[in-house]
Amino acid sequence: MVIGLQNLFAQNSFSGRVTDEKQEALIGAQIILSKNDSIYAADLTDEKGRFKISNIVSDTYHLRVYYVGYTPVEEDRQFNGNSKVEFSLMKEMVGTMDEVEVVAKRSDVVRRTATGQIFYPSEKGKNSGDPFWYLKRFRDYE
């Protein structure tokens, strides 16, 4: 029973660095640990992209690393010791398309709703990793 209590009250730290795809520091990136939809702890990165959250009770938390204009990192993470990590965030892909032409062989590719239409991408589009990019590429080159 004493081991369980020691683990319950164990104090851990979580530290690291947040950079962009060029390994340049992202100043002011948010690191948020939450549990049951409530924020447990948070920190912002400094001028070198570093952060540190101390006094974390051993448990599993939802981790979110966020910086405006970049794709956030979200994962569930178990804390039961001190850990140091590095996160490299990628810029969000933003663009506009004037129009998209959809050619379908199946009637279930497009579903009409009261507010518009829902288009289902092909297997190739789904497997591309970025259906928006795939649709834009398809429009420009084929």
N, CA, C and O atoms as CSV, one atom per row, in Angstrom:
chain,resi,resn,atom,element,x,y,z
A,1,MET,N,N,0.819,-1.199,0.000
A,1,MET,CA,C,0.000,0.000,0.000
A,1,MET,C,C,0.858,1.256,0.000
A,1,MET,O,O,0.471,2.260,-0.599
A,2,VAL,N,N,2.013,1.227,0.656
A,2,VAL,CA,C,2.892,2.396,0.711
A,2,VAL,C,C,3.404,2.726,-0.683
A,2,VAL,O,O,3.520,3.901,-1.030
A,3,ILE,N,N,3.715,1.710,-1.494
A,3,ILE,CA,C,4.199,1.946,-2.854
A,3,ILE,C,C,3.140,2.689,-3.668
A,3,ILE,O,O,3.472,3.607,-4.418
A,4,GLY,N,N,1.872,2.303,-3.528
A,4,GLY,CA,C,0.795,2.980,-4.231
A,4,GLY,C,C,0.685,4.448,-3.835
A,4,GLY,O,O,0.473,5.303,-4.694
A,5,LEU,N,N,0.824,4.747,-2.563
A,5,LEU,CA,C,0.772,6.128,-2.096
A,5,LEU,C,C,1.969,6.927,-2.606
A,5,LEU,O,O,1.829,8.092,-2.981
A,6,GLN,N,N,3.155,6.294,-2.619
A,6,GLN,CA,C,4.337,6.983,-3.142
A,6,GLN,C,C,4.126,7.355,-4.604
A,6,GLN,O,O,4.461,8.463,-5.023
A,7,ASN,N,N,3.573,6.432,-5.376
A,7,ASN,CA,C,3.319,6.692,-6.793
A,7,ASN,C,C,2.269,7.782,-6.971
A,7,ASN,O,O,2.397,8.625,-7.859
A,8,LEU,N,N,1.234,7.773,-6.138
A,8,LEU,CA,C,0.173,8.760,-6.230
A,8,LEU,C,C,0.699,10.169,-6.006
A,8,LEU,O,O,0.284,11.111,-6.681
A,9,PHE,N,N,1.616,10.308,-5.053
A,9,PHE,CA,C,2.124,11.630,-4.715
A,9,PHE,C,C,3.472,11.937,-5.354
A,9,PHE,O,O,4.094,12.948,-5.026
A,10,ALA,N,N,3.927,11.091,-6.252
A,10,ALA,CA,C,5.197,11.348,-6.931
A,10,ALA,C,C,5.082,12.624,-7.753
A,10,ALA,O,O,4.087,12.848,-8.443
A,11,GLN,N,N,6.091,13.438,-7.671
A,11,GLN,CA,C,6.104,14.692,-8.416
A,11,GLN,C,C,7.034,14.541,-9.607
A,11,GLN,O,O,8.215,14.230,-9.456
A,12,ASN,N,N,6.490,14.762,-10.782
A,12,ASN,CA,C,7.233,14.606,-12.019
A,12,ASN,C,C,7.363,15.955,-12.693
A,12,ASN,O,O,6.635,16.897,-12.380
A,13,SER,N,N,8.302,16.036,-13.626
A,13,SER,CA,C,8.410,17.249,-14.433
A,13,SER,C,C,8.386,16.862,-15.907
A,13,SER,O,O,8.792,15.765,-16.291
A,14,PHE,N,N,7.910,17.776,-16.702
A,14,PHE,CA,C,7.789,17.587,-18.139
A,14,PHE,C,C,8.386,18.828,-18.783
A,14,PHE,O,O,7.882,19.934,-18.589
A,15,SER,N,N,9.447,18.651,-19.539
A,15,SER,CA,C,10.115,19.802,-20.144
A,15,SER,C,C,10.532,19.465,-21.563
A,15,SER,O,O,10.516,18.307,-21.980
A,16,GLY,N,N,10.905,20.503,-22.292
A,16,GLY,CA,C,11.353,20.275,-23.650
A,16,GLY,C,C,11.415,21.554,-24.444
A,16,GLY,O,O,11.566,22.650,-23.905
A,17,ARG,N,N,11.294,21.376,-25.745
A,17,ARG,CA,C,11.438,22.498,-26.670
A,17,ARG,C,C,10.442,22.323,-27.806
A,17,ARG,O,O,10.146,21.202,-28.219
A,18,VAL,N,N,9.922,23.458,-28.315
A,18,VAL,CA,C,8.994,23.453,-29.448
A,18,VAL,C,C,9.624,24.286,-30.562
A,18,VAL,O,O,9.993,25.443,-30.366
A,19,THR,N,N,9.738,23.657,-31.749
A,19,THR,CA,C,10.336,24.330,-32.902
A,19,THR,C,C,9.438,24.176,-34.117
A,19,THR,O,O,8.465,23.422,-34.099
A,20,ASP,N,N,9.782,24.909,-35.179
A,20,ASP,CA,C,9.097,24.725,-36.450
A,20,ASP,C,C,9.858,23.695,-37.274
A,20,ASP,O,O,10.807,23.084,-36.782
A,21,GLU,N,N,9.447,23.500,-38.522
A,21,GLU,CA,C,10.076,22.475,-39.363
A,21,GLU,C,C,11.524,22.798,-39.707
A,21,GLU,O,O,12.253,21.922,-40.172
A,22,LYS,N,N,11.962,24.052,-39.486
A,22,LYS,CA,C,13.351,24.454,-39.726
A,22,LYS,C,C,14.174,24.414,-38.439
A,22,LYS,O,O,15.312,24.884,-38.404
A,23,GLN,N,N,13.588,23.849,-37.383
A,23,GLN,CA,C,14.207,23.755,-36.061
A,23,GLN,C,C,14.427,25.115,-35.403
A,23,GLN,O,O,15.299,25.256,-34.545
A,24,GLU,N,N,13.632,26.125,-35.805
A,24,GLU,CA,C,13.683,27.439,-35.174
A,24,GLU,C,C,12.660,27.481,-34.043
A,24,GLU,O,O,11.551,26.963,-34.174
A,25,ALA,N,N,13.045,28.104,-32.937
A,25,ALA,CA,C,12.197,28.157,-31.747
A,25,ALA,C,C,10.874,28.853,-32.032
A,25,ALA,O,O,10.833,29.876,-32.715
A,26,LEU,N,N,9.795,28.291,-31.505
A,26,LEU,CA,C,8.473,28.922,-31.558
A,26,LEU,C,C,8.235,29.552,-30.184
A,26,LEU,O,O,7.991,28.853,-29.200
A,27,ILE,N,N,8.310,30.872,-30.137
A,27,ILE,CA,C,8.160,31.605,-28.882
A,27,ILE,C,C,6.678,31.779,-28.563
A,27,ILE,O,O,5.913,32.264,-29.397
A,28,GLY,N,N,6.276,31.386,-27.369
A,28,GLY,CA,C,4.883,31.533,-26.948
A,28,GLY,C,C,3.984,30.374,-27.334
A,28,GLY,O,O,2.761,30.500,-27.275
A,29,ALA,N,N,4.569,29.235,-27.732
A,29,ALA,CA,C,3.747,28.047,-27.996
A,29,ALA,C,C,3.120,27.590,-26.678
A,29,ALA,O,O,3.747,27.686,-25.623
A,30,GLN,N,N,1.898,27.101,-26.738
A,30,GLN,CA,C,1.176,26.660,-25.542
A,30,GLN,C,C,1.350,25.160,-25.357
A,30,GLN,O,O,1.180,24.384,-26.298
A,31,ILE,N,N,1.688,24.764,-24.149
A,31,ILE,CA,C,1.741,23.352,-23.774
A,31,ILE,C,C,0.698,23.184,-22.681
A,31,ILE,O,O,0.800,23.800,-21.620
A,32,ILE,N,N,-0.309,22.348,-22.940
A,32,ILE,CA,C,-1.428,22.212,-22.016
A,32,ILE,C,C,-1.619,20.735,-21.662
A,32,ILE,O,O,-1.706,19.878,-22.542
A,33,LEU,N,N,-1.681,20.460,-20.370
A,33,LEU,CA,C,-2.029,19.125,-19.882
A,33,LEU,C,C,-3.431,19.214,-19.295
A,33,LEU,O,O,-3.711,20.078,-18.464
A,34,SER,N,N,-4.314,18.310,-19.733
A,34,SER,CA,C,-5.671,18.323,-19.199
A,34,SER,C,C,-6.075,16.927,-18.758
A,34,SER,O,O,-5.510,15.923,-19.191
A,35,LYS,N,N,-7.052,16.898,-17.900
A,35,LYS,CA,C,-7.585,15.647,-17.361
A,35,LYS,C,C,-9.080,15.827,-17.211
A,35,LYS,O,O,-9.524,16.774,-16.562
A,36,ASN,N,N,-9.866,14.936,-17.798
A,36,ASN,CA,C,-11.328,15.009,-17.713
A,36,ASN,C,C,-11.856,16.378,-18.141
A,36,ASN,O,O,-12.683,16.975,-17.451
A,37,ASP,N,N,-11.379,16.863,-19.270
A,37,ASP,CA,C,-11.812,18.130,-19.862
A,37,ASP,C,C,-11.500,19.363,-19.007
A,37,ASP,O,O,-12.077,20.427,-19.232
A,38,SER,N,N,-10.609,19.235,-18.044
A,38,SER,CA,C,-10.178,20.372,-17.232
A,38,SER,C,C,-8.675,20.542,-17.374
A,38,SER,O,O,-7.937,19.558,-17.413
A,39,ILE,N,N,-8.220,21.783,-17.451
A,39,ILE,CA,C,-6.787,22.034,-17.564
A,39,ILE,C,C,-6.127,21.715,-16.230
A,39,ILE,O,O,-6.539,22.212,-15.181
A,40,TYR,N,N,-5.098,20.879,-16.289
A,40,TYR,CA,C,-4.342,20.494,-15.095
A,40,TYR,C,C,-3.115,21.392,-14.933
A,40,TYR,O,O,-2.820,21.850,-13.829
A,41,ALA,N,N,-2.395,21.647,-16.043
A,41,ALA,CA,C,-1.199,22.485,-16.003
A,41,ALA,C,C,-0.948,23.026,-17.402
A,41,ALA,O,O,-1.377,22.434,-18.392
A,42,ALA,N,N,-0.246,24.160,-17.476
A,42,ALA,CA,C,0.059,24.754,-18.771
A,42,ALA,C,C,1.332,25.583,-18.663
A,42,ALA,O,O,1.734,26.007,-17.580
A,43,ASP,N,N,1.955,25.800,-19.824
A,43,ASP,CA,C,3.135,26.645,-19.892
A,43,ASP,C,C,3.237,27.222,-21.299
A,43,ASP,O,O,2.640,26.703,-22.242
A,44,LEU,N,N,4.003,28.303,-21.425
A,44,LEU,CA,C,4.320,28.904,-22.716
A,44,LEU,C,C,5.816,28.778,-22.939
A,44,LEU,O,O,6.599,28.846,-21.991
A,45,THR,N,N,6.216,28.595,-24.194
A,45,THR,CA,C,7.643,28.490,-24.484
A,45,THR,C,C,8.319,29.853,-24.391
A,45,THR,O,O,7.698,30.887,-24.636
A,46,ASP,N,N,9.604,29.838,-24.033
A,46,ASP,CA,C,10.383,31.068,-23.911
A,46,ASP,C,C,11.030,31.418,-25.250
A,46,ASP,O,O,10.691,30.833,-26.279
A,47,GLU,N,N,11.964,32.375,-25.236
A,47,GLU,CA,C,12.593,32.843,-26.476
A,47,GLU,C,C,13.421,31.764,-27.179
A,47,GLU,O,O,13.764,31.919,-28.351
A,48,LYS,N,N,13.741,30.682,-26.481
A,48,LYS,CA,C,14.473,29.572,-27.109
A,48,LYS,C,C,13.553,28.390,-27.405
A,48,LYS,O,O,14.017,27.320,-27.799
A,49,GLY,N,N,12.247,28.585,-27.213
A,49,GLY,CA,C,11.279,27.525,-27.479
A,49,GLY,C,C,11.161,26.521,-26.351
A,49,GLY,O,O,10.539,25.474,-26.531
A,50,ARG,N,N,11.737,26.806,-25.195
A,50,ARG,CA,C,11.751,25.856,-24.081
A,50,ARG,C,C,10.530,26.039,-23.167
A,50,ARG,O,O,9.972,27.129,-23.048
A,51,PHE,N,N,10.144,24.937,-22.535
A,51,PHE,CA,C,9.064,24.960,-21.542
A,51,PHE,C,C,9.392,23.979,-20.433
A,51,PHE,O,O,10.221,23.086,-20.604
A,52,LYS,N,N,8.732,24.153,-19.291
A,52,LYS,CA,C,8.863,23.197,-18.193
A,52,LYS,C,C,7.622,23.271,-17.314
A,52,LYS,O,O,7.214,24.342,-16.865
A,53,ILE,N,N,7.039,22.109,-17.082
A,53,ILE,CA,C,5.904,21.984,-16.167
A,53,ILE,C,C,6.350,21.059,-15.044
A,53,ILE,O,O,6.728,19.915,-15.296
A,54,SER,N,N,6.310,21.539,-13.816
A,54,SER,CA,C,6.775,20.766,-12.661
A,54,SER,C,C,5.593,20.315,-11.817
A,54,SER,O,O,4.462,20.757,-12.020
A,55,ASN,N,N,5.870,19.436,-10.874
A,55,ASN,CA,C,4.900,18.963,-9.884
A,55,ASN,C,C,3.696,18.281,-10.521
A,55,ASN,O,O,2.557,18.533,-10.129
A,56,ILE,N,N,3.944,17.424,-11.492
A,56,ILE,CA,C,2.880,16.652,-12.135
A,56,ILE,C,C,2.699,15.347,-11.356
A,56,ILE,O,O,3.649,14.587,-11.171
A,57,VAL,N,N,1.492,15.106,-10.913
A,57,VAL,CA,C,1.178,13.862,-10.215
A,57,VAL,C,C,1.132,12.741,-11.254
A,57,VAL,O,O,0.599,12.928,-12.347
A,58,SER,N,N,1.692,11.575,-10.911
A,58,SER,CA,C,1.695,10.436,-11.830
A,58,SER,C,C,0.287,10.082,-12.265
A,58,SER,O,O,-0.573,9.782,-11.437
A,59,ASP,N,N,0.057,10.120,-13.565
A,59,ASP,CA,C,-1.254,9.808,-14.123
A,59,ASP,C,C,-1.151,9.940,-15.641
A,59,ASP,O,O,-0.085,10.255,-16.170
A,60,THR,N,N,-2.254,9.699,-16.336
A,60,THR,CA,C,-2.321,9.904,-17.777
A,60,THR,C,C,-3.070,11.204,-18.042
A,60,THR,O,O,-4.139,11.441,-17.479
A,61,TYR,N,N,-2.503,12.043,-18.903
A,61,TYR,CA,C,-3.076,13.346,-19.219
A,61,TYR,C,C,-3.217,13.489,-20.730
A,61,TYR,O,O,-2.532,12.816,-21.501
A,62,HIS,N,N,-4.113,14.373,-21.132
A,62,HIS,CA,C,-4.220,14.726,-22.548
A,62,HIS,C,C,-3.279,15.906,-22.766
A,62,HIS,O,O,-3.395,16.930,-22.092
A,63,LEU,N,N,-2.356,15.764,-23.697
A,63,LEU,CA,C,-1.364,16.787,-23.987
A,63,LEU,C,C,-1.719,17.488,-25.283
A,63,LEU,O,O,-2.071,16.844,-26.272
A,64,ARG,N,N,-1.625,18.814,-25.276
A,64,ARG,CA,C,-1.835,19.606,-26.493
A,64,ARG,C,C,-0.715,20.628,-26.589
A,64,ARG,O,O,-0.480,21.403,-25.661
A,65,VAL,N,N,-0.018,20.618,-27.739
A,65,VAL,CA,C,1.017,21.606,-28.029
A,65,VAL,C,C,0.478,22.439,-29.178
A,65,VAL,O,O,0.204,21.914,-30.257
A,66,TYR,N,N,0.324,23.749,-28.945
A,66,TYR,CA,C,-0.382,24.599,-29.894
A,66,TYR,C,C,0.380,25.894,-30.153
A,66,TYR,O,O,0.919,26.518,-29.239
A,67,TYR,N,N,0.408,26.282,-31.441
A,67,TYR,CA,C,0.975,27.566,-31.845
A,67,TYR,C,C,0.180,28.028,-33.061
A,67,TYR,O,O,0.009,27.265,-34.012
A,68,VAL,N,N,-0.304,29.263,-33.043
A,68,VAL,CA,C,-1.156,29.773,-34.108
A,68,VAL,C,C,-0.460,29.634,-35.466
A,68,VAL,O,O,0.698,30.018,-35.630
A,69,GLY,N,N,-1.201,29.072,-36.440
A,69,GLY,CA,C,-0.669,28.910,-37.790
A,69,GLY,C,C,0.035,27.590,-38.016
A,69,GLY,O,O,0.500,27.318,-39.123
A,70,TYR,N,N,0.123,26.762,-36.983
A,70,TYR,CA,C,0.795,25.467,-37.070
A,70,TYR,C,C,-0.174,24.361,-36.657
A,70,TYR,O,O,-1.093,24.590,-35.870
A,71,THR,N,N,0.036,23.181,-37.185
A,71,THR,CA,C,-0.810,22.038,-36.837
A,71,THR,C,C,-0.478,21.600,-35.409
A,71,THR,O,O,0.677,21.285,-35.123
A,72,PRO,N,N,-1.459,21.573,-34.511
A,72,PRO,CA,C,-1.178,21.203,-33.117
A,72,PRO,C,C,-0.844,19.721,-32.969
A,72,PRO,O,O,-1.206,18.895,-33.806
A,73,VAL,N,N,-0.149,19.414,-31.889
A,73,VAL,CA,C,0.119,18.034,-31.500
A,73,VAL,C,C,-0.833,17.723,-30.361
A,73,VAL,O,O,-0.915,18.480,-29.394
A,74,GLU,N,N,-1.555,16.610,-30.468
A,74,GLU,CA,C,-2.451,16.177,-29.394
A,74,GLU,C,C,-2.248,14.696,-29.173
A,74,GLU,O,O,-2.243,13.910,-30.119
A,75,GLU,N,N,-2.081,14.318,-27.914
A,75,GLU,CA,C,-1.907,12.901,-27.574
A,75,GLU,C,C,-2.179,12.696,-26.095
A,75,GLU,O,O,-2.112,13.634,-25.301
A,76,ASP,N,N,-2.486,11.465,-25.737
A,76,ASP,CA,C,-2.593,11.094,-24.335
A,76,ASP,C,C,-1.218,10.594,-23.909
A,76,ASP,O,O,-0.592,9.808,-24.619
A,77,ARG,N,N,-0.749,11.051,-22.747
A,77,ARG,CA,C,0.609,10.728,-22.309
A,77,ARG,C,C,0.599,10.351,-20.830
A,77,ARG,O,O,-0.026,11.019,-20.007
A,78,GLN,N,N,1.302,9.273,-20.514
A,78,GLN,CA,C,1.445,8.804,-19.132
A,78,GLN,C,C,2.654,9.492,-18.507
A,78,GLN,O,O,3.741,9.502,-19.084
A,79,PHE,N,N,2.454,10.069,-17.317
A,79,PHE,CA,C,3.558,10.678,-16.588
A,79,PHE,C,C,3.813,9.868,-15.325
A,79,PHE,O,O,2.924,9.728,-14.485
A,80,ASN,N,N,5.002,9.344,-15.191
A,80,ASN,CA,C,5.399,8.647,-13.969
A,80,ASN,C,C,6.911,8.776,-13.777
A,80,ASN,O,O,7.565,7.853,-13.291
A,81,GLY,N,N,7.440,9.899,-14.153
A,81,GLY,CA,C,8.857,10.223,-14.008
A,81,GLY,C,C,9.111,11.524,-14.733
A,81,GLY,O,O,8.200,12.109,-15.318
A,82,ASN,N,N,10.333,11.970,-14.693
A,82,ASN,CA,C,10.688,13.196,-15.403
A,82,ASN,C,C,10.913,12.869,-16.872
A,82,ASN,O,O,11.554,11.870,-17.198
A,83,SER,N,N,10.390,13.704,-17.755
A,83,SER,CA,C,10.592,13.472,-19.178
A,83,SER,C,C,10.929,14.771,-19.885
A,83,SER,O,O,10.453,15.846,-19.520
A,84,LYS,N,N,11.760,14.641,-20.904
A,84,LYS,CA,C,12.167,15.783,-21.713
A,84,LYS,C,C,11.926,15.392,-23.166
A,84,LYS,O,O,12.367,14.333,-23.611
A,85,VAL,N,N,11.217,16.262,-23.912
A,85,VAL,CA,C,10.853,15.947,-25.292
A,85,VAL,C,C,11.061,17.165,-26.184
A,85,VAL,O,O,11.227,18.288,-25.707
A,86,GLU,N,N,11.049,16.916,-27.480
A,86,GLU,CA,C,11.086,17.995,-28.470
A,86,GLU,C,C,9.913,17.807,-29.410
A,86,GLU,O,O,9.634,16.694,-29.856
A,87,PHE,N,N,9.228,18.903,-29.709
A,87,PHE,CA,C,8.123,18.891,-30.655
A,87,PHE,C,C,8.495,19.791,-31.820
A,87,PHE,O,O,8.956,20.916,-31.630
A,88,SER,N,N,8.288,19.280,-33.031
A,88,SER,CA,C,8.504,20.071,-34.238
A,88,SER,C,C,7.149,20.221,-34.918
A,88,SER,O,O,6.602,19.250,-35.442
A,89,LEU,N,N,6.603,21.444,-34.908
A,89,LEU,CA,C,5.282,21.689,-35.473
A,89,LEU,C,C,5.404,22.082,-36.941
A,89,LEU,O,O,6.353,22.759,-37.338
A,90,MET,N,N,4.439,21.653,-37.733
A,90,MET,CA,C,4.401,21.958,-39.163
A,90,MET,C,C,3.391,23.067,-39.409
A,90,MET,O,O,2.345,23.119,-38.762
A,91,LYS,N,N,3.711,23.962,-40.358
A,91,LYS,CA,C,2.771,25.025,-40.710
A,91,LYS,C,C,1.496,24.409,-41.254
A,91,LYS,O,O,1.529,23.418,-41.982
A,92,GLU,N,N,0.359,25.017,-40.885
A,92,GLU,CA,C,-0.920,24.566,-41.417
A,92,GLU,C,C,-0.985,24.916,-42.893
A,92,GLU,O,O,-0.557,25.993,-43.308
A,93,MET,N,N,-1.517,24.008,-43.671
A,93,MET,CA,C,-1.684,24.269,-45.097
A,93,MET,C,C,-3.019,24.976,-45.285
A,93,MET,O,O,-4.078,24.425,-44.985
A,94,VAL,N,N,-2.953,26.193,-45.781
A,94,VAL,CA,C,-4.157,26.982,-45.996
A,94,VAL,C,C,-4.169,27.406,-47.455
A,94,VAL,O,O,-3.147,27.819,-48.002
A,95,GLY,N,N,-5.310,27.301,-48.063
A,95,GLY,CA,C,-5.438,27.720,-49.446
A,95,GLY,C,C,-6.893,27.815,-49.833
A,95,GLY,O,O,-7.781,27.387,-49.096
A,96,THR,N,N,-7.118,28.372,-50.977
A,96,THR,CA,C,-8.485,28.467,-51.464
A,96,THR,C,C,-8.557,27.822,-52.834
A,96,THR,O,O,-7.571,27.762,-53.568
A,97,MET,N,N,-9.717,27.355,-53.151
A,97,MET,CA,C,-9.959,26.754,-54.454
A,97,MET,C,C,-11.146,27.479,-55.062
A,97,MET,O,O,-12.171,27.654,-54.401
A,98,ASP,N,N,-11.022,27.902,-56.311
A,98,ASP,CA,C,-12.121,28.586,-56.975
A,98,ASP,C,C,-13.254,27.628,-57.285
A,98,ASP,O,O,-14.428,27.971,-57.141
A,99,GLU,N,N,-12.900,26.428,-57.712
A,99,GLU,CA,C,-13.933,25.429,-57.994
A,99,GLU,C,C,-13.307,24.051,-57.985
A,99,GLU,O,O,-12.095,23.902,-58.138
A,100,VAL,N,N,-14.135,23.061,-57.808
A,100,VAL,CA,C,-13.713,21.663,-57.838
A,100,VAL,C,C,-14.698,20.919,-58.711
A,100,VAL,O,O,-15.910,21.031,-58.532
A,101,GLU,N,N,-14.176,20.160,-59.652
A,101,GLU,CA,C,-15.027,19.322,-60.489
A,101,GLU,C,C,-14.881,17.893,-60.000
A,101,GLU,O,O,-13.770,17.371,-59.903
A,102,VAL,N,N,-16.002,17.265,-59.694
A,102,VAL,CA,C,-15.992,15.902,-59.191
A,102,VAL,C,C,-16.605,14.997,-60.240
A,102,VAL,O,O,-17.734,15.204,-60.686
A,103,VAL,N,N,-15.829,13.980,-60.627
A,103,VAL,CA,C,-16.322,12.977,-61.566
A,103,VAL,C,C,-16.427,11.676,-60.783
A,103,VAL,O,O,-15.432,11.195,-60.241
A,104,ALA,N,N,-17.615,11.112,-60.722
A,104,ALA,CA,C,-17.829,9.934,-59.895
A,104,ALA,C,C,-18.393,8.794,-60.717
A,104,ALA,O,O,-19.183,8.986,-61.642
A,105,LYS,N,N,-17.955,7.591,-60.345
A,105,LYS,CA,C,-18.478,6.393,-60.992
A,105,LYS,C,C,-19.586,5.759,-60.156
A,105,LYS,O,O,-20.347,4.922,-60.642
A,106,ARG,N,N,-19.664,6.169,-58.901
A,106,ARG,CA,C,-20.665,5.608,-58.003
A,106,ARG,C,C,-21.596,6.701,-57.529
A,106,ARG,O,O,-21.167,7.839,-57.336
A,107,SER,N,N,-22.846,6.381,-57.340
A,107,SER,CA,C,-23.803,7.380,-56.874
A,107,SER,C,C,-23.615,7.704,-55.396
A,107,SER,O,O,-24.099,8.736,-54.930
A,108,ASP,N,N,-22.906,6.826,-54.633
A,108,ASP,CA,C,-22.730,7.087,-53.207
A,108,ASP,C,C,-21.500,7.951,-52.918
A,108,ASP,O,O,-21.153,8.137,-51.752
A,109,VAL,N,N,-20.832,8.484,-53.947
A,109,VAL,CA,C,-19.694,9.365,-53.748
A,109,VAL,C,C,-20.159,10.745,-53.303
A,109,VAL,O,O,-19.432,11.444,-52.597
A,110,VAL,N,N,-21.358,11.142,-53.707
A,110,VAL,CA,C,-21.911,12.437,-53.331
A,110,VAL,C,C,-23.237,12.204,-52.610
A,110,VAL,O,O,-24.105,11.472,-53.087
A,111,ARG,N,N,-23.369,12.845,-51.453
A,111,ARG,CA,C,-24.626,12.759,-50.715
A,111,ARG,C,C,-25.170,14.170,-50.564
A,111,ARG,O,O,-24.470,15.060,-50.080
A,112,ARG,N,N,-26.391,14.374,-50.969
A,112,ARG,CA,C,-27.016,15.679,-50.863
A,112,ARG,C,C,-27.693,15.805,-49.497
A,112,ARG,O,O,-28.351,14.880,-49.020
A,113,THR,N,N,-27.511,16.981,-48.882
A,113,THR,CA,C,-28.114,17.254,-47.577
A,113,THR,C,C,-28.925,18.541,-47.681
A,113,THR,O,O,-28.937,19.183,-48.732
A,114,ALA,N,N,-29.593,18.916,-46.618
A,114,ALA,CA,C,-30.404,20.137,-46.615
A,114,ALA,C,C,-29.538,21.390,-46.757
A,114,ALA,O,O,-30.016,22.423,-47.226
A,115,THR,N,N,-28.266,21.303,-46.354
A,115,THR,CA,C,-27.395,22.485,-46.401
A,115,THR,C,C,-26.358,22.434,-47.517
A,115,THR,O,O,-25.573,23.372,-47.657
A,116,GLY,N,N,-26.331,21.380,-48.307
A,116,GLY,CA,C,-25.340,21.299,-49.392
A,116,GLY,C,C,-25.075,19.866,-49.788
A,116,GLY,O,O,-25.964,19.016,-49.743
A,117,GLN,N,N,-23.844,19.610,-50.175
A,117,GLN,CA,C,-23.447,18.281,-50.610
A,117,GLN,C,C,-22.212,17.828,-49.865
A,117,GLN,O,O,-21.362,18.640,-49.501
A,118,ILE,N,N,-22.115,16.528,-49.637
A,118,ILE,CA,C,-20.944,15.930,-49.009
A,118,ILE,C,C,-20.274,15.077,-50.067
A,118,ILE,O,O,-20.910,14.215,-50.674
A,119,PHE,N,N,-18.975,15.319,-50.290
A,119,PHE,CA,C,-18.205,14.560,-51.263
A,119,PHE,C,C,-17.282,13.591,-50.536
A,119,PHE,O,O,-16.610,13.977,-49.579
A,120,TYR,N,N,-17.243,12.368,-50.968
A,120,TYR,CA,C,-16.384,11.351,-50.379
A,120,TYR,C,C,-15.177,11.147,-51.296
A,120,TYR,O,O,-15.360,10.843,-52.475
A,121,PRO,N,N,-13.943,11.307,-50.791
A,121,PRO,CA,C,-12.763,11.181,-51.647
A,121,PRO,C,C,-12.516,9.732,-52.068
A,121,PRO,O,O,-12.952,8.790,-51.407
A,122,SER,N,N,-11.808,9.585,-53.180
A,122,SER,CA,C,-11.427,8.260,-53.655
A,122,SER,C,C,-10.411,7.648,-52.694
A,122,SER,O,O,-9.893,8.341,-51.818
A,123,GLU,N,N,-10.126,6.378,-52.847
A,123,GLU,CA,C,-9.121,5.714,-52.019
A,123,GLU,C,C,-7.766,6.393,-52.187
A,123,GLU,O,O,-7.038,6.577,-51.213
A,124,LYS,N,N,-7.425,6.767,-53.430
A,124,LYS,CA,C,-6.160,7.449,-53.690
A,124,LYS,C,C,-6.120,8.779,-52.942
A,124,LYS,O,O,-5.092,9.134,-52.366
A,125,GLY,N,N,-7.224,9.514,-52.944
A,125,GLY,CA,C,-7.302,10.775,-52.221
A,125,GLY,C,C,-7.178,10.586,-50.718
A,125,GLY,O,O,-6.471,11.342,-50.051
A,126,LYS,N,N,-7.870,9.567,-50.174
A,126,LYS,CA,C,-7.796,9.283,-48.745
A,126,LYS,C,C,-6.377,8.918,-48.336
A,126,LYS,O,O,-5.890,9.366,-47.298
A,127,ASN,N,N,-5.718,8.108,-49.149
A,127,ASN,CA,C,-4.388,7.617,-48.817
A,127,ASN,C,C,-3.291,8.633,-49.093
A,127,ASN,O,O,-2.132,8.390,-48.755
A,128,SER,N,N,-3.630,9.768,-49.700
A,128,SER,CA,C,-2.617,10.781,-50.004
A,128,SER,C,C,-2.101,11.462,-48.738
A,128,SER,O,O,-1.030,12.069,-48.763
A,129,GLY,N,N,-2.842,11.372,-47.633
A,129,GLY,CA,C,-2.445,12.025,-46.395
A,129,GLY,C,C,-2.958,13.451,-46.291
A,129,GLY,O,O,-2.972,14.021,-45.200
A,130,ASP,N,N,-3.376,14.033,-47.398
A,130,ASP,CA,C,-3.904,15.396,-47.409
A,130,ASP,C,C,-4.900,15.503,-48.553
A,130,ASP,O,O,-4.523,15.926,-49.646
A,131,PRO,N,N,-6.166,15.133,-48.338
A,131,PRO,CA,C,-7.152,15.154,-49.421
A,131,PRO,C,C,-7.316,16.529,-50.067
A,131,PRO,O,O,-7.578,16.609,-51.267
A,132,PHE,N,N,-7.166,17.629,-49.288
A,132,PHE,CA,C,-7.270,18.971,-49.864
A,132,PHE,C,C,-6.185,19.168,-50.911
A,132,PHE,O,O,-6.458,19.633,-52.018
A,133,TRP,N,N,-4.938,18.808,-50.554
A,133,TRP,CA,C,-3.834,18.930,-51.502
A,133,TRP,C,C,-4.085,18.044,-52.721
A,133,TRP,O,O,-3.823,18.443,-53.856
A,134,TYR,N,N,-4.593,16.848,-52.473
A,134,TYR,CA,C,-4.852,15.920,-53.580
A,134,TYR,C,C,-5.895,16.503,-54.533
A,134,TYR,O,O,-5.714,16.441,-55.749
A,135,LEU,N,N,-6.976,17.064,-54.009
A,135,LEU,CA,C,-7.999,17.661,-54.877
A,135,LEU,C,C,-7.441,18.840,-55.667
A,135,LEU,O,O,-7.737,18.995,-56.852
A,136,LYS,N,N,-6.631,19.672,-55.007
A,136,LYS,CA,C,-6.046,20.826,-55.694
A,136,LYS,C,C,-5.095,20.352,-56.794
A,136,LYS,O,O,-5.123,20.883,-57.904
A,137,ARG,N,N,-4.259,19.361,-56.498
A,137,ARG,CA,C,-3.319,18.808,-57.469
A,137,ARG,C,C,-4.076,18.190,-58.637
A,137,ARG,O,O,-3.708,18.382,-59.796
A,138,PHE,N,N,-5.120,17.455,-58.331
A,138,PHE,CA,C,-5.920,16.798,-59.363
A,138,PHE,C,C,-6.510,17.850,-60.301
A,138,PHE,O,O,-6.501,17.684,-61.521
A,139,ARG,N,N,-7.015,18.920,-59.724
A,139,ARG,CA,C,-7.622,19.982,-60.524
A,139,ARG,C,C,-6.583,20.656,-61.422
A,139,ARG,O,O,-6.872,20.962,-62.578
A,140,ASP,N,N,-5.365,20.891,-60.893
A,140,ASP,CA,C,-4.350,21.611,-61.640
A,140,ASP,C,C,-3.684,20.786,-62.739
A,140,ASP,O,O,-3.254,21.345,-63.748
A,141,TYR,N,N,-3.590,19.472,-62.563
A,141,TYR,CA,C,-2.776,18.690,-63.483
A,141,TYR,C,C,-3.533,17.657,-64.310
A,141,TYR,O,O,-2.985,17.173,-65.301
A,142,GLU,N,N,-4.720,17.306,-63.967
A,142,GLU,CA,C,-5.390,16.257,-64.736
A,142,GLU,C,C,-6.585,16.805,-65.486
A,142,GLU,O,O,-7.269,16.059,-66.187
